[in-house]
Amino acid sequence: MARNEFTTAMDTAIDALRAEQANLYPVRMAFLEAQAESAHAYCDSVERIVAIVARLLTETTTFAAALGDREISKDETLLIKEALEEIIVADILSDAREWADEAVMEVA
């Protein structure tokens, strides 16, 4: 991966994160249901950010490996993505979504 490809990967990630940031807005929450809906929206946003970061991490790892005259296998690339998804999406976000679902059921 050449320097230009590396900076392009970073620019792409930054642009994607800025687009994601533009979709977020601060709202004062008055009701539990609104908070739960907001939690779902933020969880979705976090999942998209995880995907962006996973792509950038994979590309930067590939770049770093190339500096050491080594290639990253598809299995190693998959491990990077799965690790981020396991920690953030499976554990943290599932807890947040579970809370939001319970809150909606309490209100209903």
C-alpha positions as protocol buffer text, in pm:
chain_id: "A"
residue {
  index: 1
  type: MET
  ca { x: 0 y: 0 z: 0 }
}
residue {
  index: 2
  type: ALA
  ca { x: 157 y: 326 z: -111 }
}
residue {
  index: 3
  type: ARG
  ca { x: 152 y: 642 z: 95 }
}
residue {
  index: 4
  type: ASN
  ca { x: -124 y: 788 z: -125 }
}
residue {
  index: 5
  type: GLU
  ca { x: -342 y: 482 z: -71 }
}
residue {
  index: 6
  type: PHE
  ca { x: -287 y: 509 z: 303 }
}
residue {
  index: 7
  type: THR
  ca { x: -383 y: 877 z: 316 }
}
residue {
  index: 8
  type: THR
  ca { x: -681 y: 808 z: 90 }
}
residue {
  index: 9
  type: ALA
  ca { x: -798 y: 535 z: 329 }
}
residue {
  index: 10
  type: MET
  ca { x: -768 y: 777 z: 620 }
}
residue {
  index: 11
  type: ASP
  ca { x: -949 y: 1053 z: 429 }
}
residue {
  index: 12
  type: THR
  ca { x: -1228 y: 811 z: 338 }
}
residue {
  index: 13
  type: ALA
  ca { x: -1267 y: 707 z: 702 }
}
residue {
  index: 14
  type: ILE
  ca { x: -1266 y: 1069 z: 819 }
}
residue {
  index: 15
  type: ASP
  ca { x: -1530 y: 1164 z: 560 }
}
residue {
  index: 16
  type: ALA
  ca { x: -1746 y: 868 z: 663 }
}
residue {
  index: 17
  type: LEU
  ca { x: -1712 y: 962 z: 1032 }
}
residue {
  index: 18
  type: ARG
  ca { x: -1801 y: 1325 z: 956 }
}
residue {
  index: 19
  type: ALA
  ca { x: -2109 y: 1211 z: 764 }
}
residue {
  index: 20
  type: GLU
  ca { x: -2206 y: 996 z: 1062 }
}
residue {
  index: 21
  type: GLN
  ca { x: -2146 y: 1289 z: 1298 }
}
residue {
  index: 22
  type: ALA
  ca { x: -2375 y: 1509 z: 1087 }
}
residue {
  index: 23
  type: ASN
  ca { x: -2660 y: 1265 z: 1155 }
}
residue {
  index: 24
  type: LEU
  ca { x: -2625 y: 1302 z: 1533 }
}
residue {
  index: 25
  type: TYR
  ca { x: -2788 y: 1587 z: 1714 }
}
residue {
  index: 26
  type: PRO
  ca { x: -2825 y: 1673 z: 2080 }
}
residue {
  index: 27
  type: VAL
  ca { x: -3180 y: 1642 z: 2206 }
}
residue {
  index: 28
  type: ARG
  ca { x: -3308 y: 1691 z: 2556 }
}
residue {
  index: 29
  type: MET
  ca { x: -3496 y: 1375 z: 2639 }
}
residue {
  index: 30
  type: ALA
  ca { x: -3822 y: 1423 z: 2824 }
}
residue {
  index: 31
  type: PHE
  ca { x: -3964 y: 1071 z: 2821 }
}
residue {
  index: 32
  type: LEU
  ca { x: -3822 y: 723 z: 2868 }
}
residue {
  index: 33
  type: GLU
  ca { x: -3963 y: 613 z: 2533 }
}
residue {
  index: 34
  type: ALA
  ca { x: -3781 y: 896 z: 2357 }
}
residue {
  index: 35
  type: GLN
  ca { x: -3461 y: 793 z: 2532 }
}
residue {
  index: 36
  type: ALA
  ca { x: -3509 y: 435 z: 2419 }
}
residue {
  index: 37
  type: GLU
  ca { x: -3567 y: 542 z: 2059 }
}
residue {
  index: 38
  type: SER
  ca { x: -3259 y: 759 z: 2084 }
}
residue {
  index: 39
  type: ALA
  ca { x: -3059 y: 466 z: 2224 }
}
residue {
  index: 40
  type: HIS
  ca { x: -3157 y: 255 z: 1925 }
}
residue {
  index: 41
  type: ALA
  ca { x: -3056 y: 534 z: 1686 }
}
residue {
  index: 42
  type: TYR
  ca { x: -2721 y: 583 z: 1859 }
}
residue {
  index: 43
  type: CYS
  ca { x: -2658 y: 207 z: 1859 }
}
residue {
  index: 44
  type: ASP
  ca { x: -2715 y: 202 z: 1484 }
}
residue {
  index: 45
  type: SER
  ca { x: -2474 y: 493 z: 1449 }
}
residue {
  index: 46
  type: VAL
  ca { x: -2212 y: 317 z: 1661 }
}
residue {
  index: 47
  type: GLU
  ca { x: -2241 y: 7 z: 1442 }
}
residue {
  index: 48
  type: ARG
  ca { x: -2171 y: 216 z: 1133 }
}
residue {
  index: 49
  type: ILE
  ca { x: -1873 y: 380 z: 1306 }
}
residue {
  index: 50
  type: VAL
  ca { x: -1739 y: 36 z: 1405 }
}
residue {
  index: 51
  type: ALA
  ca { x: -1757 y: -69 z: 1039 }
}
residue {
  index: 52
  type: ILE
  ca { x: -1570 y: 246 z: 932 }
}
residue {
  index: 53
  type: VAL
  ca { x: -1302 y: 197 z: 1196 }
}
residue {
  index: 54
  type: ALA
  ca { x: -1269 y: -173 z: 1111 }
}
residue {
  index: 55
  type: ARG
  ca { x: -1205 y: -86 z: 746 }
}
residue {
  index: 56
  type: LEU
  ca { x: -949 y: 177 z: 844 }
}
residue {
  index: 57
  type: LEU
  ca { x: -781 y: -56 z: 1093 }
}
residue {
  index: 58
  type: THR
  ca { x: -761 y: -330 z: 832 }
}
residue {
  index: 59
  type: GLU
  ca { x: -612 y: -93 z: 575 }
}
residue {
  index: 60
  type: THR
  ca { x: -360 y: 54 z: 819 }
}
residue {
  index: 61
  type: THR
  ca { x: -262 y: -294 z: 939 }
}
residue {
  index: 62
  type: THR
  ca { x: -211 y: -399 z: 578 }
}
residue {
  index: 63
  type: PHE
  ca { x: 3 y: -90 z: 522 }
}
residue {
  index: 64
  type: ALA
  ca { x: 209 y: -158 z: 834 }
}
residue {
  index: 65
  type: ALA
  ca { x: 257 y: -521 z: 733 }
}
residue {
  index: 66
  type: ALA
  ca { x: 375 y: -416 z: 388 }
}
residue {
  index: 67
  type: LEU
  ca { x: 641 y: -198 z: 553 }
}
residue {
  index: 68
  type: GLY
  ca { x: 772 y: -517 z: 713 }
}
residue {
  index: 69
  type: ASP
  ca { x: 749 y: -702 z: 380 }
}
residue {
  index: 70
  type: ARG
  ca { x: 458 y: -913 z: 505 }
}
residue {
  index: 71
  type: GLU
  ca { x: 109 y: -968 z: 374 }
}
residue {
  index: 72
  type: ILE
  ca { x: -203 y: -983 z: 586 }
}
residue {
  index: 73
  type: SER
  ca { x: -413 y: -1289 z: 511 }
}
residue {
  index: 74
  type: LYS
  ca { x: -789 y: -1280 z: 465 }
}
residue {
  index: 75
  type: ASP
  ca { x: -819 y: -1475 z: 791 }
}
residue {
  index: 76
  type: GLU
  ca { x: -621 y: -1207 z: 977 }
}
residue {
  index: 77
  type: THR
  ca { x: -834 y: -935 z: 820 }
}
residue {
  index: 78
  type: LEU
  ca { x: -1147 y: -1118 z: 930 }
}
residue {
  index: 79
  type: LEU
  ca { x: -1009 y: -1151 z: 1284 }
}
residue {
  index: 80
  type: ILE
  ca { x: -966 y: -773 z: 1307 }
}
residue {
  index: 81
  type: LYS
  ca { x: -1325 y: -711 z: 1199 }
}
residue {
  index: 82
  type: GLU
  ca { x: -1467 y: -987 z: 1420 }
}
residue {
  index: 83
  type: ALA
  ca { x: -1275 y: -863 z: 1724 }
}
residue {
  index: 84
  type: LEU
  ca { x: -1423 y: -513 z: 1694 }
}
residue {
  index: 85
  type: GLU
  ca { x: -1770 y: -649 z: 1631 }
}
residue {
  index: 86
  type: GLU
  ca { x: -1748 y: -893 z: 1922 }
}
residue {
  index: 87
  type: ILE
  ca { x: -1637 y: -632 z: 2172 }
}
residue {
  index: 88
  type: ILE
  ca { x: -1847 y: -337 z: 2062 }
}
residue {
  index: 89
  type: VAL
  ca { x: -2144 y: -470 z: 1870 }
}
residue {
  index: 90
  type: ALA
  ca { x: -2209 y: -802 z: 2041 }
}
residue {
  index: 91
  type: ASP
  ca { x: -2136 y: -702 z: 2400 }
}
residue {
  index: 92
  type: ILE
  ca { x: -2180 y: -329 z: 2450 }
}
residue {
  index: 93
  type: LEU
  ca { x: -2448 y: -253 z: 2192 }
}
residue {
  index: 94
  type: SER
  ca { x: -2653 y: -561 z: 2272 }
}
residue {
  index: 95
  type: ASP
  ca { x: -2674 y: -439 z: 2633 }
}
residue {
  index: 96
  type: ALA
  ca { x: -2782 y: -92 z: 2517 }
}
residue {
  index: 97
  type: ARG
  ca { x: -3043 y: -233 z: 2280 }
}
residue {
  index: 98
  type: GLU
  ca { x: -3173 y: -469 z: 2548 }
}
residue {
  index: 99
  type: TRP
  ca { x: -3219 y: -174 z: 2786 }
}
residue {
  index: 100
  type: ALA
  ca { x: -3396 y: 25 z: 2516 }
}
residue {
  index: 101
  type: ASP
  ca { x: -3629 y: -265 z: 2433 }
}
residue {
  index: 102
  type: GLU
  ca { x: -3715 y: -311 z: 2802 }
}
residue {
  index: 103
  type: ALA
  ca { x: -3778 y: 61 z: 2841 }
}
residue {
  index: 104
  type: VAL
  ca { x: -4018 y: 62 z: 2546 }
}
residue {
  index: 105
  type: MET
  ca { x: -4206 y: -238 z: 2691 }
}
residue {
  index: 106
  type: GLU
  ca { x: -4234 y: -63 z: 3030 }
}
residue {
  index: 107
  type: VAL
  ca { x: -4387 y: 243 z: 2867 }
}
residue {
  index: 108
  type: ALA
  ca { x: -4631 y: 38 z: 2656 }
}
